[in-house]
Amino acid sequence: MSTFDFDLFVIGGGSGGVRAARMAAQTGARVGLAEAAELGGTCVNVGCIPKKLYSYAAGYAESFEEAAGYGWQLPGEPVFDWSHLKSQRAKEISRLNGIYASLLKNAGVTLVTGWAQLADAHTVEVDGKRYTARHLLVATGGTPFVPDIPGREHIVTSDAMFDLDPFPRRLLVVGGGYIACEFASIFNGLEAKVTLLHRRAHLLTGFDDDVRQFLANEMGKAGVDVRLNCEVASVTRTADGLVATLARGQQIEADTVLFATGRVPNTQGLGLEAAGVALDERGAIAVDAHYRSSVPSIYAVGDVSTRVQLTPVALAEAMVVVDELFGKGKRRLDYEFIPTAVFTHPNIGTCGYGELDARAKFGQVTVFSSEFKSLRHTLSGRSERTFMKLVVDTKSDRVVGLHMVGADAGEVVQGFAVAMRAGATKAMFDSTVGIHPTAAEEFVTMREPMPG
């Protein structure tokens, strides 16, 4: 008989934690999971899902504007009900929370509600009660980072954006990553006056340079006041709202100031030090290729270990751990050619290397790009344009970078990501018959490489 209460105990009920617990339990393992908040973690509750729902809401404003070009005469100006959107979102998130609970229950996972802390290499304490396990998995995700500036108490993070009351007519967004750009686009679409500040010269660090520049231009055309090379020095409250003072002295008035300045691993208060778990230079749990920490019985997946901060990556890492502990131990996750999307308006979809990174890795590359007005906007009256780019390793002819800024870019790039994982060459792209008329067909019809 085992002397442990569980074979696996998971700390954190987000995407990675729930997947690991459920799949481990289905192998016959005894599994426990502790979560102090709603199941689903950041993605379900205050991240991917509600953000995409709000992006859809903002998209309707664009559709109303375009409808006249297609012969639709609306009876009057559309009226947006912020409270109704919040209520509908809350219902959907509650439904998803219930689904996660059912998945765990049906798999036989013991759910423990409360904040969990490591007591030692095999013991977790939740609200004074101790549970032992042969293996422990930390999947507590990340948390928003806000710099320590005067007036920090007046700032909100992305977690608060879905239930703001009242709706912010003037929104200042500080940051230049996924979250900052997405919320800037969303609230601009919902007809807030949005200013986006970023301390660097370009948005979206790590993305292809052409994509970064193109998106900034399109967001600006749509009405977002994009200001680069700017930093906020302080935030003060006045009778008319908030005033953000920039490092160079300018002031911006706003009803809400959102700092989307990155996320950090959620490691505080977990008892990692007591258990002897080492952190890396970023403050994340240091793990090996099998997601094992410096303590052999303790594993970590997802944003708390900060490999790639994407929900599907956390899910994939969880599957590797389950296979390692309760399967054949042969499953691995390859981090190359992971596709991702940014739900700005317009969307970004990307897979593989940006041009500069590709040149650094492969040496000589051949680049193809195309910029055009999509068929939809020939009658819509909008000036939005679409951008597409292919980066090809010249020596092997393999497509190593694929990038799109335009409607449904994430949906388009997901399919091409499979081809890229399979090693598709530019010749294969060229020999593929396109679907006409679509924007996606441009990826298989680009023939003329860019000079240089």
N, C-alpha and C positions, 0 to 999 in steps of 0.2 A: 504494500500500500504506500502511496505517495505521502510524504509528510507535508506537502504544500496544499493550500486551499485550492489553487488553480494551476493549470499548466501555463497559462498566459494571462497577465493582467495588463490592461491598456489604460493609460492615463490620457484622456482627451477623446471626446466624442465627435470630432470633426470628420471630414471625408476619409482621411487616412486611417484614423483610429477605428471608425465604424467598419470600414472595409476589412481591416486586419482582424478585428474581433469576430466579425460574421464569418469570414472565410476560414479562420482557425477553428471556430466552433463546428463548422460543417465537416471538418476532418475527424471530429470526435473529441477534440481537446476541450478541457474545462476552461472556460474563458470568463473573465470579469472585466468590466469597463466602468471607469469613473468619469463623470462629467458634472461640472458645477452649474452649467448654463443649459440652454436649449441644445438638443442634438442637431448635428449638421455642421457645427463650427462656423467659421467666418464665411465660407462660401455660401452656405444655405441661408444664414441669418442676416449677415450684413456685408455680403460680398457679391460673388458672381451672379447668383440668382436674382436677388432684388435689383441689382444694378442693371442687369439685362432687361428686366421688366420695366424699369424706369426709362431705359434707352428706347424701348418700344413706344412708351408713352410720348417721349419727345419726338419720335419719328412721325407720329400722327400729325403733329403740327406742320411738319414739312409736307406731308401728303395733302393736308387741307390747302396749303399754299399752292401746290402744284395742280390741284384738281381743275381749276379754271381752264388751264391749257388743254385739258382733255374734254372740255365741254360740260363739266359739272358746274352748276350754279347752286351754291349753298344758300339756304334761306336767310342766313345771318352770320355774324362773326361767331366762330366756335368759342365756347366758354370752357375753360379748364377748371376742374374741381380737384384741388390738391388733396383735400381730406378724403375724397372718394378713392383716389389712387392709393393713398396710404392704407386705407381700410382693406381694399382689395388685395394689396401686397401682403398685409398681415395675415389675411385668411389663407393665402396660398402658402406662406412660410409655415404657418401652423399645421397645414395639411402635410407638408414635407417633414416637419418634426415628427408627426405621428407615424409617417411611413418609416422613418429611420428607427423609431422605437419598435415598430412591428418587425422590421427586419432582424433586429437584435434578439427580440423575444422569440421569434420563430426559429432562429438558429440555435437557441439555447444559451445565449449569453446572459450572464448575471449583470444587471445594470445597477450601479451604485451611484446615487445622487449626492454630490458634494465635492469639495476641493480636496484633491489627493496630493499627498506628499510622500516622497521616498524616505523610508526610515533606514533601510540598508539595501544591500544588493538583491534581496528577495522579498522585501516587505514594503507595503504601501499602507499609509494611514489616512483614513477619510473620516473626518468629524470624530476623532477619538477612537475609532475602531480600526483594527489592524487586519490586513489580508496578506497572505503569503502566496508567492507564485514562483514557479521554476524559472520563468522568463517574464521580464517586464518590458513594456513598450511605451515610450513617451511620444505622444502625438498631439502636443498642445498648440501647435501652429505658431503664428506670429501675432504681434500687436502693433498698433500704430506708434510711430515715433514723432514726438513734437520737441523741437529745440527749446531750451530754457531761455526765453526772452521775456522782457517786461510785458505784462498783459497776457501771459500765457493762459490765464484762467478764462479769457474771453474767446479762446480759440476752440473750434470743434475739430474732430477727426472724422474719417469716413464712416465710422460706426454710427454716428449721430445723424447722418445726412438723410436717412430715409424717413425720419419722423420729425423733421424740423417743424416748429410751430411758432410763428406763422411761416408761410412760404417766403423765402428771401428774395425780395425784388432786386437787391443788389448783392451779388455774391463775389467774394474774392477767394480765389483758389491759389494756394501756394504749393508749388511742386511741379514736376515735369514728367512723371512716370505714368504708368497705366492709370492709376486711380485718379490722379489730378486731371489728366486729359479727358478721361471718361466723364467725370462729374462736371467738368467745364462744359463739355458738349451737351450732356443731358440737361443741365439747368438752363443753358442757353436755348435749347430747343423748347423748354417749358416756359420760355419768355422772361427769364430773369436777365438782368444786365450783368454779364460775367466778365471779370478780369482774371486772367491767368498769369501768375508771376512765376518765373523760374530763374534760379541763380546761375544757370549755365547758358551757353550761347545757343543751344538747341534743345528741343524737347526729346524725350524718350531715349535716354542714354542706352547704348547697346544695340539699337536698331540701325538698319542701313541708313546712311546719311541722306540719300535722296528721299527715302520714306519720311524721315524726320522733317525735312524742309517742306516737302509737299503737304504733309498733314498740317503743319503750322500755317501755311498759306490758306488751305481750305477752311480751317477753323476760323481764321481771321475773316475770310470772305463771308462766313456764316454768321458773324457778329461777335465772336469772342475777342476781347481785347487782349491779345497775347503780348506780354512784355518779358523779354529775355534779359539776362545779365542783371537781374534785380533781386534784392534780398529785403525781407521785412525786419526792421530793427525793433519795433514795439507795436503793441495794439492797445488802444485806449477806448473806453466807452464814453459816449457823449449823449446828450438828450436826443439826438437824431440817429443813434445807432453806434457803429464802431468806426474808428479811424485807424488805419494801418499806416505807420510812418516807415518809409523805406530808408535803407542805409544811406542813400544820397539825399535824403531830406524831403522827397516828395511824399504826399499824403493821398491815400485812397479811402473814400468813404464806402462803407458796406453795412449790410444788415447781418451778414454771416461771414466769418472768416474761416475757411477750411484749410487746415494744414495737411497736405497729402505728401509728406516729406519722407516717405519710406516706412518700412515695417521692420521690426526687430524680433528675434526669436523670443517666444514666450517662455522664459526659463525661470522667472522670479517666483519665489515661494514654492518651489517644487522639491526642495531638499536635495538638490543635486550634489551639493558640497558634502553633505552628510553621507551620501552613498558613494562618494569618490568619483563622480562622473566628471570628466574633463570637458571644458569648453574650448572652442577655437578662438582665433583672434577677433572674430565677429560676434562672439558671445553666444554662438550656436553650439549645440551638442556635437562634439567631434565624433564622427563615425567612420568605420572602414567600408570596404566594398560590399559588405554584407549588412550594413547599417547597425553594426554592433559598436557600442560605446567603449570607453576605456574600462568599463566594468563588463565582463563577458556576458553576464545574465541580463544586461539592460541594453535595449535597442532604441533607436529613434528614427522617425520618418517625417517627411513633410517639412514645413517651414521652420520648425524648431531645430532642424539640422541644416537647413539652408543650402540645399544643393541647387534646386531650381524652384522658385516660388510659384508653382502652378498646381491647382487642384488635381488634374489628371496625373501629374508626377507623383503626388503624395499617394494616390490610389495605386499606381504602379509599384512604388517602393513598398507599400504595405503587402502587395502580393509576393514580392521577393522575400520579405521577412517570413511570411506564412509558409512559403515553400521551403525556406531554409530551416525553419523550426519543426514543421510537421509534414513536409513533403519530401521530394527527392533532392532538394538543395541545388538544383541546376538552373533555376530561373535567374536571369540578370536583366538589368535595365540599362539600355544604351541611351546616353543623354544627347547624342548627336541627332540632328534633324527632328527635334521636337517642335511641332507646329504650335503657334500661339496666335491669338487674336486680341485686338484692342477695340473695344466697342465705343469708339469715338464716332462722330458724324463728320465725314464718312468713316467706315470701319477700316481697320488694318488687319491683314492676314499675312503671316510670314512663316517661312520654314527654312532652316539652314542658315547659311552664312550671309552677312552683309558683304558688300563689295570689298571694303578695306580688310575685314577679317579674312575673307577668302584669299585675297592677294597675299596676306601674311602667311597663311597656311599652305596654299597650293602653288604659290609663285605666279605663274601666268594664268590669267583668267580672261574669258570673253564675256562681255556684258551686253545684254539686249534689254531695251526698255521701250515703253510705249505710254503716251499720255493722250487721252481723248475724252470727249463728252459722250457719255453713255446714251443709248437710244432713248431711254426714258426721258432724258432732259432735253431732247430735241423739241419736245412740245411742252415740257413742264414750265419753262421760263426760268429755271434755276441755272446758275452758272457752275454748279459743281462738276468737277472733272474726276476722272479715274486714272490711276497710275499703276503700271505693272512693270516688273523687272525680273529678269533671269540672270543669274550669275553661274557661269559654266567653267569648270576646270578644263582649261584648253587641252592639256595632255591626254586626259581620259575621256573628254567630251561629256562627263557626268554633270548633271545639273546639281549644283551644291548650294544654291540660294534662290528662293522664290518669294517674291514680295508683291503685295497688292494693297492699294489704298482705294477703296470704293465700296459700293453697296454690297452687302453680304460677303465681304472678303473672307471672313472666317469659314463660311460654308464652302466657298470655292477652294480655299487652300487646304482644307482637311483632306479632300480627295487627292490632290496633287502630293500631299505629304506621304501617302502610301507609295506612290510611284518613286518618290525620292528615296524613301527607305529601301526600296527594292533596287536602287542604283540606276534609275532611268537616265539615259543620255539625252543630249539635245537632239540627236538624230531620231530618237524614239518620240520625243515631243513633236518634231517636225512631221513625222509619218502618221501621227494621230489625227483623225478626222475631227474637226471642231463641231460643236453644237451651235447652230446659227439660228437666230441672232442672239448671242449672249456676250457678256463681257469676258467670261471665262475662256472663250475660244481664242482670245488674244494670246494666251500663253502657248498655244500650239501653232500660231501663225506668225510669230515674230521671226524675221529672217535676217535683217540687217543689223550687225553688231555695232555698238557704239564705238567711235574712234578712240584709240588709246588702249 
